[in-house]
Amino acid sequence: MAGTYSRTTQVLVIGGGPAGYMAAIRAGQLGLKVLLVERQFLGGECLNRGCIPSKALIHASELYHRLVTEGPEIGVSAESARFDLTTAMRWKDSVVAKERQGVATLLKAAGVSVLVGEAKFTGPKSAEFRAPDGGSERIDFDSAIIATGAVPITIPGFETDGKRVINSWELLSLTQLPKSLLVLGGGVSGCELGEFMARVGVSVTIVELMPQILPGLDADLARELSKTLEKWGVGVRTATKAVQLDRSGPALALTVEGANGRETLSAETLF
């Protein structure tokens, strides 16, 4: 859409995640003219890089894990069974794409117009839209909803590099499984993705600063999950602080401090 254009709308929504697209749909259902601007993919963090892709990979890993651990006991066996990460990632991407298309269909049914690109306010009732190809539009609106979401924080000394130190976005796009993985943080994402990796044969250790994994949730639930993770071979270190990360050797060396003092944990990858 190279060039400069202009348009008017009653409601401008910036951000196509759960807050943005639901607000846009409701406004459209109420009869308002709505324009939604999304930088990349409709659906937001949960659909594209969180709940949906992680659950898809967990499902695939569960099928594989049950086949190799429970199958022989009940007469189901497969010679040379292996987990094909490339195929699993491709299937995960297809699940995400289908859900994303579902969001687009709901927006269309509510009469919402969608533009892919970035929007920047230029006045109390105006904004500039810029498309990936460099084209731009002036947008005049009556009301605006800002639903731009968030980005992962960077912890000094533990900055991601996209290769050995990765965030959840990068883990969900791996092309090769590491032999070992340290998970810094035992929240929902850490436990879910740690579970996925452990089920497909990666050596996983979760390091959590708080006294339990899943901080803030019921302690009994956290204890049961810890038992399950440990049954799958996941090391769970609670009340343990990550002090320093050394990247100089062939393996990452993470210095941690817990009830028994300081020690060093090593792994191929840190998440």
C-alpha positions as CSV (number, residue, x, y, z in Angstrom):
1,M,0.0,0.0,0.0
2,A,2.9,2.4,-0.8
3,G,1.7,6.0,-0.8
4,T,-0.1,8.3,1.6
5,Y,-3.9,8.1,2.3
6,S,-6.3,9.2,4.9
7,R,-9.4,7.7,6.5
8,T,-11.8,8.3,9.4
9,T,-13.2,6.0,12.0
10,Q,-15.3,6.3,15.1
11,V,-13.1,3.9,17.1
12,L,-9.4,3.2,16.6
13,V,-8.0,0.2,18.4
14,I,-4.2,-0.2,18.5
15,G,-3.3,-3.8,19.3
16,G,-4.9,-7.0,18.1
17,G,-4.4,-9.1,21.3
18,P,-7.3,-10.4,23.5
19,A,-8.0,-7.0,24.9
20,G,-7.9,-5.2,21.6
21,Y,-9.7,-7.6,19.4
22,M,-12.5,-8.2,21.9
23,A,-13.0,-4.5,22.4
24,A,-13.1,-4.0,18.6
25,I,-15.6,-6.8,18.2
26,R,-17.9,-5.4,20.9
27,A,-17.7,-1.9,19.5
28,G,-18.5,-3.3,16.0
29,Q,-21.5,-5.2,17.4
30,L,-22.8,-2.0,18.9
31,G,-22.8,-0.4,15.5
32,L,-19.7,1.7,15.6
33,K,-17.2,2.0,12.8
34,V,-14.0,0.4,14.1
35,L,-10.5,0.2,12.7
36,L,-8.0,-2.1,14.4
37,V,-4.2,-1.8,13.8
38,E,-2.0,-4.7,14.6
39,R,1.8,-4.7,14.2
40,Q,2.2,-8.5,13.4
41,F,-0.4,-11.2,14.2
42,L,-3.9,-11.1,15.5
43,G,-4.5,-12.9,18.7
44,G,-1.7,-11.5,20.9
45,E,0.7,-13.3,23.1
46,C,-1.4,-16.2,24.3
47,L,-2.5,-17.3,20.8
48,N,0.8,-16.7,19.0
49,R,3.6,-17.3,21.5
50,G,2.0,-18.5,24.8
51,C,-0.9,-20.7,25.8
52,I,-1.9,-22.1,22.4
53,P,1.5,-23.1,20.9
54,S,2.8,-24.4,24.3
55,K,-0.3,-26.5,24.8
56,A,0.1,-27.9,21.2
57,L,3.7,-28.9,21.9
58,I,2.8,-30.4,25.3
59,H,0.1,-32.5,23.5
60,A,2.6,-33.8,21.0
61,S,5.2,-34.5,23.6
62,E,2.6,-36.3,25.8
63,L,1.7,-38.7,22.9
64,Y,5.4,-39.4,22.4
65,H,6.1,-39.9,26.1
66,R,3.2,-42.2,26.7
67,L,4.1,-44.3,23.7
68,V,7.6,-44.9,24.8
69,T,6.9,-45.2,28.6
70,E,3.5,-46.8,28.8
71,G,3.0,-48.4,25.4
72,P,5.0,-51.6,25.9
73,E,3.2,-52.4,29.1
74,I,-0.2,-52.6,27.3
75,G,1.0,-54.1,24.1
76,V,1.6,-51.0,22.1
77,S,5.1,-50.7,20.7
78,A,6.8,-48.7,18.0
79,E,10.4,-49.6,17.0
80,S,12.8,-46.7,16.9
81,A,10.2,-44.2,18.1
82,R,11.5,-40.6,18.0
83,F,10.2,-37.1,18.5
84,D,10.5,-35.1,15.3
85,L,10.8,-31.5,16.4
86,T,10.5,-30.0,12.9
87,T,7.2,-31.8,12.3
88,A,5.9,-30.9,15.7
89,M,6.7,-27.2,15.2
90,R,5.1,-27.3,11.8
91,W,1.9,-28.8,13.3
92,K,2.0,-26.3,16.1
93,D,2.2,-23.4,13.6
94,S,-0.8,-24.8,11.8
95,V,-2.8,-24.9,15.0
96,V,-1.9,-21.3,15.7
97,A,-2.7,-20.2,12.2
98,K,-6.1,-21.8,12.4
99,E,-6.9,-20.0,15.7
100,R,-5.6,-16.7,14.3
101,Q,-7.9,-17.1,11.3
102,G,-10.7,-17.6,13.7
103,V,-10.0,-14.2,15.3
104,A,-10.0,-12.6,11.8
105,T,-13.3,-14.1,11.0
106,L,-14.9,-12.8,14.2
107,L,-13.6,-9.3,13.5
108,K,-14.9,-9.4,10.0
109,A,-18.3,-10.6,11.2
110,A,-18.5,-7.6,13.5
111,G,-17.6,-5.2,10.7
112,V,-14.2,-4.3,12.0
113,S,-11.5,-3.2,9.5
114,V,-8.0,-4.5,10.2
115,L,-4.7,-2.9,9.1
116,V,-1.3,-4.6,9.6
117,G,1.4,-2.1,10.7
118,E,2.0,0.4,13.4
119,A,0.0,3.4,14.6
120,K,1.4,6.6,16.3
121,F,-0.7,9.3,17.7
122,T,-0.2,12.7,16.0
123,G,-2.9,14.6,17.9
124,P,-5.8,14.2,20.4
125,K,-8.0,12.8,17.6
126,S,-5.5,11.7,14.9
127,A,-2.9,9.1,14.3
128,E,-0.4,8.1,11.6
129,F,-0.5,4.5,10.4
130,R,2.6,3.1,8.8
131,A,2.5,-0.2,6.8
132,P,5.4,-2.7,6.5
133,D,6.0,-1.5,2.9
134,G,6.5,2.1,3.9
135,G,3.0,3.3,3.0
136,S,1.2,5.5,5.4
137,E,-2.2,6.8,6.3
138,R,-3.6,9.6,8.4
139,I,-6.4,8.2,10.7
140,D,-8.9,10.6,12.2
141,F,-11.0,9.1,15.0
142,D,-13.5,9.9,17.7
143,S,-12.2,7.5,20.4
144,A,-9.1,5.3,20.7
145,I,-8.3,2.1,22.7
146,I,-4.7,1.4,23.4
147,A,-4.1,-2.4,23.8
148,T,-0.5,-2.8,22.9
149,G,0.4,-5.5,25.4
150,A,3.9,-6.0,26.7
151,V,7.3,-7.5,25.9
152,P,9.6,-9.8,28.0
153,I,11.8,-8.0,30.5
154,T,15.5,-8.2,30.3
155,I,17.4,-9.2,33.5
156,P,20.8,-7.6,33.7
157,G,23.5,-10.3,33.4
158,F,21.0,-12.8,31.9
159,E,20.3,-11.1,28.6
160,T,19.0,-13.3,25.8
161,D,21.1,-13.9,22.7
162,G,18.5,-16.0,20.8
163,K,20.9,-19.1,20.8
164,R,22.1,-20.2,24.2
165,V,20.0,-17.9,26.3
166,I,16.5,-17.7,25.0
167,N,13.0,-16.4,25.9
168,S,9.7,-18.2,25.4
169,W,9.2,-16.8,21.9
170,E,12.5,-18.3,20.9
171,L,12.0,-21.6,22.6
172,L,8.7,-22.1,20.8
173,S,10.6,-21.7,17.5
174,L,13.5,-24.0,18.1
175,T,14.9,-26.0,15.2
176,Q,16.9,-28.4,17.4
177,L,16.4,-29.7,20.9
178,P,19.2,-28.9,23.4
179,K,20.6,-31.8,25.5
180,S,20.0,-29.9,28.7
181,L,18.0,-26.8,29.8
182,L,18.0,-24.6,32.8
183,V,14.7,-22.8,33.3
184,L,15.0,-19.5,35.2
185,G,11.6,-19.1,36.9
186,G,9.0,-21.7,37.9
187,G,5.9,-19.8,36.8
188,V,3.3,-21.1,34.4
189,S,5.4,-20.7,31.3
190,G,8.5,-22.1,32.9
191,C,6.7,-25.2,34.2
192,E,4.8,-25.8,31.0
193,L,7.7,-25.5,28.6
194,G,10.0,-27.3,31.0
195,E,7.5,-30.2,31.0
196,F,7.4,-30.2,27.2
197,M,11.2,-30.4,27.0
198,A,11.5,-33.1,29.7
199,R,9.0,-35.3,28.0
200,V,11.0,-35.4,24.8
201,G,14.3,-36.3,26.5
202,V,15.9,-33.0,27.4
203,S,17.5,-32.8,30.9
204,V,15.6,-30.0,32.6
205,T,16.2,-28.1,35.9
206,I,13.8,-25.3,37.1
207,V,15.3,-22.6,39.3
208,E,12.7,-20.6,41.3
209,L,13.4,-17.7,43.7
210,M,10.2,-18.1,45.7
211,P,9.6,-21.0,48.2
212,Q,7.4,-22.8,45.7
213,I,6.9,-23.1,41.9
214,L,3.8,-21.4,40.6
215,P,4.3,-18.5,43.0
216,G,1.0,-17.0,44.2
217,L,-1.1,-20.1,43.5
218,D,-2.3,-22.7,45.9
219,A,0.6,-24.4,47.8
220,D,-1.0,-27.8,47.6
221,L,-1.2,-27.5,43.8
222,A,2.4,-26.4,43.6
223,R,3.5,-29.4,45.6
224,E,1.6,-31.8,43.4
225,L,3.1,-30.3,40.3
226,S,6.6,-30.5,41.8
227,K,6.1,-34.2,42.4
228,T,4.9,-34.7,38.8
229,L,7.8,-32.8,37.3
230,E,10.3,-34.7,39.4
231,K,8.7,-38.0,38.3
232,W,9.5,-36.9,34.7
233,G,13.1,-36.3,35.7
234,V,12.8,-32.5,36.1
235,G,15.0,-31.0,38.8
236,V,13.1,-28.4,40.8
237,R,15.1,-25.9,42.9
238,T,12.9,-23.6,44.9
239,A,14.0,-20.8,47.3
240,T,17.0,-20.5,45.0
241,K,18.4,-17.3,43.6
242,A,20.3,-17.1,40.3
243,V,23.4,-15.1,41.0
244,Q,25.6,-15.1,37.9
245,L,25.7,-16.6,34.4
246,D,29.0,-17.5,32.8
247,R,28.9,-18.0,29.1
248,S,32.6,-18.5,28.4
249,G,32.7,-22.3,28.4
250,P,31.2,-24.9,26.0
251,A,28.3,-25.1,28.5
252,L,26.5,-22.3,30.3
253,A,27.4,-22.1,34.0
254,L,24.7,-20.7,36.3
255,T,25.7,-19.8,39.9
256,V,22.8,-20.2,42.2
257,E,22.3,-19.6,46.0
258,G,19.9,-21.6,48.1
259,A,19.6,-23.1,51.6
260,N,22.8,-25.0,51.2
261,G,24.9,-22.1,50.0
262,R,26.2,-21.4,46.5
263,E,26.6,-24.0,43.7
264,T,27.0,-24.0,39.9
265,L,24.5,-25.6,37.6
266,S,25.5,-26.2,33.9
267,A,23.4,-26.7,30.8
268,E,23.5,-26.2,27.1
269,T,20.6,-23.7,27.1
270,L,19.1,-21.2,29.5
271,F,15.4,-20.3,29.3
